[in-house]
Amino acid sequence: MPTVGICEDDDELRGVVRSALERDGLEVRATGSGTDAMASFAGRPPDVLVLDIGLPDADGRDLCQALRAQGVTAPVLFLTARDALPDRLSGFHAGGDDYLTKPFELKELLVRVRALLRRVAPAEPPANGLLLDESTHAVVHDGTAVRLTPTEYRLLSALAATPGDVVRRGALIAAGWPDGALVHPNTLDVYFARIRRKLREAGAPQAIGTARGVGYVLR
């Protein structure tokens, strides 16, 4: 079961987030301070970290850097009440992977956490030979490799993580643009047209289907 580590000093919010994640089938380890987070997460890192920036004893960005220095590579989703561009950029520069501004909808938090989990969970290559090479950002089939852009790679990885299942558009946007960029709905369609073409170039038998108005599926 995937594990999510939370560091949030607000007891009520921490409990609400924990309950939502557990209902979504995730194991949760929750802390309320930077000190407790270091003690809990440095030695036994969870799969994804959700860190509040405004902690009572530390800045969540400093906590992220400290965990990175200890070798923790789990993706980090920052929670903060500050939404100015310099604040968001500083979170990414500190080693964060995503950013959610308070107040937020729990549904959006769950989508973002799931997107981060798909990025770190190695997808099993399908039996018919499709392979996604993370080191070169390429799709490989029977020895033929076709390079993907980083965004194309993230989008295809999100589909390959659950082949046969429809991945919703919101989850795909969160996976493809983890920095929280504003993405026009048509942009997603353009990217999948490119990915379909590259799958054909690689000779891959997989096809990307469209669930109109809902999302995409790798078959």
ChimeraX attribute file (.defattr): number of C-alpha atoms within 10 A of each C-alpha:
attribute: neighborCount
match mode: 1-to-1
recipient: residues
	/A:1	8
	/A:2	13
	/A:3	18
	/A:4	23
	/A:5	23
	/A:6	25
	/A:7	27
	/A:8	26
	/A:9	20
	/A:10	14
	/A:11	10
	/A:12	10
	/A:13	11
	/A:14	17
	/A:15	13
	/A:16	11
	/A:17	19
	/A:18	20
	/A:19	13
	/A:20	16
	/A:21	21
	/A:22	13
	/A:23	10
	/A:24	11
	/A:25	11
	/A:26	16
	/A:27	17
	/A:28	21
	/A:29	16
	/A:30	22
	/A:31	21
	/A:32	19
	/A:33	23
	/A:34	26
	/A:35	15
	/A:36	12
	/A:37	22
	/A:38	19
	/A:39	11
	/A:40	16
	/A:41	21
	/A:42	16
	/A:43	12
	/A:44	10
	/A:45	18
	/A:46	21
	/A:47	21
	/A:48	22
	/A:49	29
	/A:50	24
	/A:51	29
	/A:52	28
	/A:53	25
	/A:54	20
	/A:55	20
	/A:56	14
	/A:57	12
	/A:58	14
	/A:59	15
	/A:60	26
	/A:61	23
	/A:62	15
	/A:63	24
	/A:64	27
	/A:65	17
	/A:66	17
	/A:67	20
	/A:68	16
	/A:69	11
	/A:70	13
	/A:71	12
	/A:72	19
	/A:73	17
	/A:74	22
	/A:75	21
	/A:76	26
	/A:77	27
	/A:78	24
	/A:79	24
	/A:80	21
	/A:81	14
	/A:82	14
	/A:83	14
	/A:84	9
	/A:85	9
	/A:86	9
	/A:87	15
	/A:88	20
	/A:89	14
	/A:90	12
	/A:91	25
	/A:92	17
	/A:93	12
	/A:94	17
	/A:95	20
	/A:96	26
	/A:97	18
	/A:98	24
	/A:99	25
	/A:100	22
	/A:101	14
	/A:102	12
	/A:103	9
	/A:104	12
	/A:105	10
	/A:106	13
	/A:107	11
	/A:108	14
	/A:109	19
	/A:110	16
	/A:111	18
	/A:112	24
	/A:113	25
	/A:114	20
	/A:115	22
	/A:116	25
	/A:117	21
	/A:118	19
	/A:119	19
	/A:120	13
	/A:121	13
	/A:122	13
	/A:123	17
	/A:124	13
	/A:125	13
	/A:126	12
	/A:127	7
	/A:128	11
	/A:129	13
	/A:130	21
	/A:131	21
	/A:132	23
	/A:133	15
	/A:134	13
	/A:135	6
	/A:136	14
	/A:137	18
	/A:138	21
	/A:139	25
	/A:140	19
	/A:141	19
	/A:142	12
	/A:143	12
	/A:144	12
	/A:145	20
	/A:146	19
	/A:147	16
	/A:148	20
	/A:149	13
	/A:150	14
	/A:151	16
	/A:152	20
	/A:153	21
	/A:154	24
	/A:155	24
	/A:156	25
	/A:157	25
	/A:158	29
	/A:159	23
	/A:160	24
	/A:161	20
	/A:162	16
	/A:163	19
	/A:164	14
	/A:165	14
	/A:166	17
	/A:167	21
	/A:168	16
	/A:169	18
	/A:170	16
	/A:171	21
	/A:172	23
	/A:173	25
	/A:174	24
	/A:175	28
	/A:176	25
	/A:177	17
	/A:178	19
	/A:179	16
	/A:180	16
	/A:181	10
	/A:182	8
	/A:183	12
	/A:184	9
	/A:185	12
	/A:186	8
	/A:187	11
	/A:188	18
	/A:189	15
	/A:190	10
	/A:191	17
	/A:192	18
	/A:193	12
	/A:194	12
	/A:195	21
	/A:196	16
	/A:197	12
	/A:198	19
	/A:199	22
	/A:200	13
	/A:201	14
	/A:202	19
	/A:203	17
	/A:204	19
	/A:205	12
	/A:206	16
	/A:207	13
	/A:208	18
	/A:209	15
	/A:210	15
	/A:211	13
	/A:212	8
	/A:213	9
	/A:214	11
	/A:215	19
	/A:216	25
	/A:217	20
	/A:218	20
	/A:219	15
